[in-house]
Amino acid sequence: MNRYASREDPGDMVPARVAVTVVALTAVALLGVVYACGGEPGGDSSVSPADVLAARTAGLTFLQQDRLEEAAVEFTRLTQLVPDEAAGYASLALVHLRAGELSEAESRIRRALEIQPDDPDHWLTLARVLEGAGRLEEARHELEESIRVNPEHLRTLWALAEWTSGEAALDPEAGRARLTRIVELDPGNPAARIQLAQRLLDAGASDGALAQLEALQQQAPDFPPIGLEPFRATVDA
């Protein structure tokens, strides 16, 4: 399971799987960039919003096509057009992450965090970079810092809940607490309920696991029964 996956992106944690984060950055950051460079009073009127939009759009297109050198050119241009906006640096970090250039990725995403320190997507990118570099304790620390600022950010909660092994592992109770919070915030998330049921079973809390499975079946009566059979067999044992 991808530690950094959203419900829309359940893929592996590898540098090539960054498209969802890119899209998430685009929706909010691009609007801010356009306003910052002339769309609102006080912006830099010497910078054309059309140029900013063109650089951002081209960079995203190249990134999604895995044309990393071209994407880097466009996102570098974006940082030159609007150097005080986080979007260009965060996007460059994603390019370097995909290319496996972790030192450069860390530098760019930390610059984005300097500009926009409360953005949970930047923290997630930084954690991915650090984990890719084998710096697991640092990665988890950054996620903990992010959740302190953004206590209801589901993807960060999920990332922390997935720390179940290795030197940076959460204790089992903390992992269950993260999953419980995800279910509270997003009760229609079947992946979270199944994970929570499994963790409860592992802890010997069969009643709690059964409650999660029953809630899942009520919310999603068409959920494939074969996916629940192993849980029910264990609960009934």
C-alpha positions as CSV (number, residue, x, y, z in Angstrom):
1,M,0.0,0.0,0.0
2,N,1.3,3.4,-0.9
3,R,2.1,5.4,2.3
4,Y,1.3,8.6,0.5
5,A,-1.7,7.5,-1.6
6,S,-5.0,9.3,-1.7
7,R,-8.2,7.4,-2.3
8,E,-7.9,8.3,-5.9
9,D,-4.3,7.1,-6.2
10,P,-3.7,3.7,-4.6
11,G,-0.4,3.1,-6.4
12,D,3.1,2.3,-5.2
13,M,5.3,4.8,-3.5
14,V,7.7,5.4,-6.3
15,P,8.9,8.7,-7.9
16,A,6.9,8.2,-11.0
17,R,3.6,8.3,-9.2
18,V,3.3,12.1,-8.5
19,A,0.5,13.1,-10.8
20,V,-2.1,13.4,-8.1
21,T,0.1,15.7,-6.0
22,V,0.8,17.8,-9.1
23,V,-2.9,18.2,-9.7
24,A,-3.6,19.0,-6.1
25,L,-0.9,21.8,-6.2
26,T,-2.3,23.2,-9.4
27,A,-5.8,23.9,-8.3
28,V,-4.9,26.3,-5.4
29,A,-1.4,27.4,-6.2
30,L,-2.0,28.4,-9.8
31,L,-4.8,30.8,-8.9
32,G,-2.5,32.4,-6.3
33,V,0.3,32.7,-8.8
34,V,-1.9,34.5,-11.3
35,Y,-3.2,36.9,-8.8
36,A,0.3,37.6,-7.4
37,C,1.7,38.6,-10.7
38,G,-0.8,41.2,-11.7
39,G,-4.3,39.9,-11.3
40,E,-4.8,41.8,-8.0
41,P,-3.6,45.3,-6.9
42,G,-0.1,45.1,-5.5
43,G,1.0,42.3,-7.9
44,D,4.0,42.6,-10.2
45,S,2.4,44.3,-13.2
46,S,5.5,43.6,-15.3
47,V,4.8,39.9,-15.3
48,S,2.1,38.7,-17.6
49,P,-0.4,36.3,-16.0
50,A,-0.6,34.6,-19.4
51,D,3.1,33.8,-19.2
52,V,2.7,32.4,-15.8
53,L,-0.2,30.2,-16.8
54,A,1.7,29.1,-19.9
55,A,4.8,28.0,-18.0
56,R,2.7,26.2,-15.4
57,T,0.5,24.4,-17.9
58,A,3.5,23.4,-20.1
59,G,5.4,22.1,-17.1
60,L,2.5,20.0,-15.9
61,T,2.0,18.6,-19.4
62,F,5.7,17.7,-19.7
63,L,5.8,16.1,-16.3
64,Q,2.8,13.9,-16.9
65,Q,4.4,12.8,-20.2
66,D,7.6,12.0,-18.3
67,R,9.5,14.7,-20.3
68,L,11.4,15.7,-17.2
69,E,14.1,18.0,-18.7
70,E,11.4,20.1,-20.5
71,A,9.3,20.1,-17.4
72,A,12.2,21.4,-15.4
73,V,12.8,24.2,-17.9
74,E,9.2,25.4,-17.6
75,F,9.0,25.2,-13.8
76,T,12.4,27.0,-13.5
77,R,10.8,29.7,-15.7
78,L,7.9,29.8,-13.3
79,T,10.2,30.4,-10.3
80,Q,11.8,33.3,-12.3
81,L,8.5,34.8,-13.2
82,V,7.1,34.6,-9.6
83,P,10.0,33.9,-7.3
84,D,7.9,34.5,-4.1
85,E,5.4,31.9,-5.0
86,A,5.7,28.3,-3.8
87,A,4.2,26.5,-6.8
88,G,7.2,26.6,-9.1
89,Y,9.6,25.3,-6.4
90,A,7.2,22.5,-5.3
91,S,6.7,21.5,-9.0
92,L,10.5,21.4,-9.5
93,A,10.8,19.2,-6.4
94,L,8.4,16.7,-8.1
95,V,10.5,16.7,-11.3
96,H,13.6,16.0,-9.3
97,L,11.9,13.4,-7.2
98,R,10.7,11.5,-10.3
99,A,14.2,11.7,-11.7
100,G,15.7,10.3,-8.5
101,E,17.6,13.5,-7.8
102,L,16.8,13.6,-4.2
103,S,19.2,16.3,-3.0
104,E,17.8,18.8,-5.6
105,A,14.2,17.7,-4.8
106,E,14.8,18.4,-1.1
107,S,16.2,21.8,-1.8
108,R,13.3,22.8,-3.9
109,I,10.6,21.5,-1.6
110,R,12.2,23.2,1.4
111,R,12.1,26.5,-0.5
112,A,8.4,25.9,-1.1
113,L,7.9,25.3,2.6
114,E,9.7,28.5,3.4
115,I,7.2,30.4,1.3
116,Q,4.1,28.3,2.2
117,P,4.9,26.6,5.5
118,D,1.4,25.3,6.3
119,D,0.7,23.5,3.0
120,P,0.4,19.8,3.8
121,D,1.1,18.7,0.2
122,H,4.6,20.3,0.5
123,W,5.2,18.3,3.7
124,L,4.1,15.1,2.0
125,T,6.5,15.7,-0.8
126,L,9.3,16.4,1.6
127,A,8.5,13.1,3.5
128,R,8.6,11.2,0.2
129,V,12.0,12.7,-0.6
130,L,13.4,11.9,2.8
131,E,12.1,8.3,2.8
132,G,13.5,7.8,-0.7
133,A,16.9,8.9,0.7
134,G,16.5,6.3,3.5
135,R,16.1,9.0,6.2
136,L,13.0,7.4,7.7
137,E,13.0,9.1,11.1
138,E,13.3,12.5,9.5
139,A,10.5,11.6,7.1
140,R,8.1,10.6,9.9
141,H,9.1,13.7,11.9
142,E,8.1,16.0,9.0
143,L,4.7,14.2,8.8
144,E,4.2,14.6,12.5
145,E,5.0,18.3,12.2
146,S,2.5,18.6,9.3
147,I,-0.3,16.9,11.2
148,R,0.3,19.2,14.1
149,V,-0.5,22.1,11.8
150,N,-3.1,20.3,9.7
151,P,-4.7,17.8,12.1
152,E,-7.5,16.8,9.8
153,H,-5.4,16.3,6.6
154,L,-6.4,12.8,5.5
155,R,-3.4,12.0,3.3
156,T,-1.0,12.9,6.0
157,L,-3.0,10.8,8.6
158,W,-2.9,7.9,6.1
159,A,0.9,8.3,5.6
160,L,1.5,8.2,9.3
161,A,-0.9,5.2,9.8
162,E,1.1,3.3,7.2
163,W,4.3,3.5,9.3
164,T,4.0,-0.1,10.6
165,S,7.5,-1.5,10.2
166,G,11.1,-0.5,10.2
167,E,13.1,1.8,12.4
168,A,10.6,4.7,12.2
169,A,7.5,2.6,13.0
170,L,4.7,3.9,15.1
171,D,3.6,1.7,17.9
172,P,0.5,-0.3,17.0
173,E,-1.8,1.7,19.2
174,A,-0.7,5.0,17.5
175,G,-1.3,3.5,14.1
176,R,-4.8,2.4,15.1
177,A,-5.5,5.9,16.4
178,R,-4.5,7.4,13.1
179,L,-6.8,5.0,11.2
180,T,-9.6,5.6,13.6
181,R,-9.3,9.4,13.0
182,I,-9.4,8.8,9.2
183,V,-12.6,6.8,9.5
184,E,-14.1,9.5,11.7
185,L,-13.2,12.2,9.2
186,D,-14.0,10.2,6.1
187,P,-16.4,7.4,7.1
188,G,-17.0,6.4,3.5
189,N,-13.4,5.4,2.9
190,P,-13.5,1.6,2.5
191,A,-9.7,1.2,2.5
192,A,-9.3,2.9,5.9
193,R,-12.1,0.7,7.4
194,I,-10.5,-2.5,6.1
195,Q,-7.1,-1.4,7.4
196,L,-8.5,-0.5,10.7
197,A,-10.4,-3.8,10.9
198,Q,-7.1,-5.7,10.2
199,R,-5.2,-3.7,12.9
200,L,-8.0,-4.4,15.4
201,L,-7.9,-8.1,14.6
202,D,-4.2,-8.1,15.1
203,A,-4.7,-6.5,18.5
204,G,-7.3,-9.1,19.4
205,A,-10.2,-6.6,19.3
206,S,-12.5,-8.8,17.3
207,D,-15.6,-6.9,18.3
208,G,-14.2,-3.6,17.0
209,A,-13.1,-5.3,13.8
210,L,-16.6,-6.7,13.3
211,A,-18.1,-3.3,13.9
212,Q,-15.9,-1.8,11.1
213,L,-16.9,-4.6,8.7
214,E,-20.6,-4.2,9.4
215,A,-20.3,-0.4,8.9
216,L,-18.6,-1.1,5.6
217,Q,-21.3,-3.4,4.4
218,Q,-24.0,-0.9,5.3
219,Q,-22.2,1.9,3.5
220,A,-21.2,-0.3,0.5
221,P,-23.6,-3.2,0.2
222,D,-22.1,-4.1,-3.2
223,F,-18.6,-4.4,-1.8
224,P,-17.2,-7.7,-3.1
225,P,-18.0,-10.3,-0.3
226,I,-14.8,-12.2,-1.1
227,G,-12.8,-9.2,0.2
228,L,-14.5,-9.6,3.6
229,E,-14.5,-13.4,4.0
230,P,-11.0,-13.7,5.5
231,F,-11.9,-11.1,8.2
232,R,-15.2,-12.8,9.1
233,A,-13.4,-16.2,9.3
234,T,-10.9,-14.7,11.7
235,V,-13.6,-12.9,13.8
236,D,-15.7,-16.1,14.0
237,A,-12.7,-18.3,14.9
